Amino acid sequence: MKLATLKSDRPDGRLVVVSRDLSRAVDAGAIAASLLDAVERWDDVAASLQALYERLNEQTGTGTADGSFLFDPAACAAPLPRTWQWCDASAFLNHGRLMERAFNTEPIPDFDTIPVMYQGASDDFLGPCDDVPLPDESLGIDFEGEFGVITGTVPMGASAAVALSRVRLLVQVNDWSLRKLGPREMKTGFGFLQCKPSTSFAPVAITPDELGGAWHDGRVKLDLHVQWNGAWFGNPNGAEMNYGFGQLIAHAARTRRLAAGTVIGSGTVSNESRAAGSACIAERRVIEIIDHGEPRTEFMRFGDRVSMAARDSQGEAPFGTIDQRVVRANPQA
Amino acid sequence: MKLATLKSDRPDGRLVVVSRDLSRAVDAGAIAASLLDAVERWDDVAASLQALYERLNEQTGTGTADGSFLFDPAACAAPLPRTWQWCDASAFLNHGRLMERAFNTEPIPDFDTIPVMYQGASDDFLGPCDDVPLPDESLGIDFEGEFGVITGTVPMGASAAVALSRVRLLVQVNDWSLRKLGPREMKTGFGFLQCKPSTSFAPVAITPDELGGAWHDGRVKLDLHVQWNGAWFGNPNGAEMNYGFGQLIAHAARTRRLAAGTVIGSGTVSNESRAAGSACIAERRVIEIIDHGEPRTEFMRFGDRVSMAARDSQGEAPFGTIDQRVVRANPQA
């Protein structure tokens, strides 16, 4: 099934079920107060949500029966506008190795055998069409196209198989980064904080069955199409992820249990083939350094747009599309 | 006023107002559904909670009038059993400098002028008397005694003064650490994840006015008394914090707004005077290395206890006491 959160006067928004073709939606507030509530009570609500989804799909095109309405991605918050936890990995080693060259950092020990993952901020996620307010154009504004999962509770020490069984929903992520702040934060050893502003999400969270064979081995095996100001930037495929989501969740749960509503990200989708392009500017820049001795692509400017949509073999975008504009934040006292 | 959260069948627990002497409590569910709800609607609920607090203090000792009951710290969850965000600094530079020597890491750039802070996990905080389940005794189990604040919403780019004005409550923290996992996670540059299991909190969150002059310049100027298995371990004072909480909150908010319910920690309380002892084992170990060429204190074993209580000049503990035991976690499939 497909779920989304419409903005409302409540901070967790209004849960809706969205038709498979993303054309229509229907309120699901009678089943769960929010998507976070639904994920926390998944076993109690999933069947009811699925039944509503099936009724909605049957009636698509027939009007507003049963209270359905046109689905508007611009009215969406992130599927979870806020949640208890967001951990983001760097599970495409091709990207990680390129970034090591970009930042001239020492190779990460055990990079091939232990995932690297940072604890991110989950208090304020942005919707798919929200403007992205940032304080300073000179900070190296960059997008990062990723896939992610929303989990139920995960016990401490869960195996990768148990962890994978706790995946409730799949999401598509734009993990905004301020590249000029990254190197110092990495050097402190304390990790990313200021260099990671609020993360953005595609409008629709989907159950894994929606992808058929494109969800396999804990990986989303779809091309992630990225456009910057309307121009092609890349379409890397999620199949090359070096750790599956089961392994990533188990990594996060090694020394503590995880609450339901935890979001785990893949890190920037990246393929070895140059023809696939990139899902973030920093990666393209390091390729330019390798090829030409210097970066030729600048970071984003205020007013720039980025769009991202994973697409299946029919060209459909199961998560909908992220389409955002970077803007100058209002200065504060 | 003083607030606590009793464990209940709801994940956010049951909000109670606690008497100044921590002897009695009264349910505050008619005012706010939880402490998180109260912090999110602070301007609407603070006066009602304060009035209830004053009535409770007036009747202390006179029995169960108005539904008050004996306050039992062992029945407490963390004041916020879970919340949207937890960021922990290392604001006592004496500690940070010692830890650099312990881990043999390069000095952090700008350590004296820019706070270091990591994004922690906020999905599963432990109560003051909860057993602390950990998977492996060999991971270097350590406590870290800290102070913290719970904030309202903070706008992006807030000044330290504005940030400080958003402090709603003060808390006392035990930031559990698994020291053997720290160095690798620092080397990745992605920061702490597995080496930071669930964080614990003293039973009572207090408004800053409760401390009188001991809350000054964004610092909690109290001795934090730490005992390990009943023996004195340290009583460093919060006054030596090199960055005040206003500066720490502003640091976290430089590139994004912060949601109400954000918890910001001071990092391990640490004093230059050796007579103050330490608030974590790792710091004592590095002092031993400096003095004797080798560490003489081992990390915690299963069954060990740690207690922590900030005390005022009358010996009272305004936050109550953390008193926890480390236990082996149940293995998972």
Interface residues (C-beta under 8 A of the other chain):
Chain A: P11 E40 R82 T83 W84 Q85 C87 S90 T105 E106 I108 P109 D110 I114 V116 M117 Y118 Q119 G120 A121 S122 D123 D124 P133 L134 P135 L139 P155 M156 G157 A158 S159 V162 L178 L181 R184 E185 M186 K187 T188 G189 F190 G191 F192 L193 Q194 C195 K196 P197 S198 H251 A252 R254 T255 R256 R257 L258 A259 G261 T262 A329 P331 Q332 A333
Chain B: P11 E40 R82 T83 W84 Q85 C87 S90 T105 E106 I108 P109 D110 I114 V116 M117 Y118 Q119 G120 A121 S122 D123 D124 P133 L134 P135 L139 P155 M156 G157 A158 S159 V162 L178 L181 R184 E185 M186 K187 T188 G189 F190 G191 F192 L193 Q194 C195 K196 P197 S198 H251 A252 R254 T255 R256 R257 L258 A259 G261 T262 A329 P331 Q332 A333
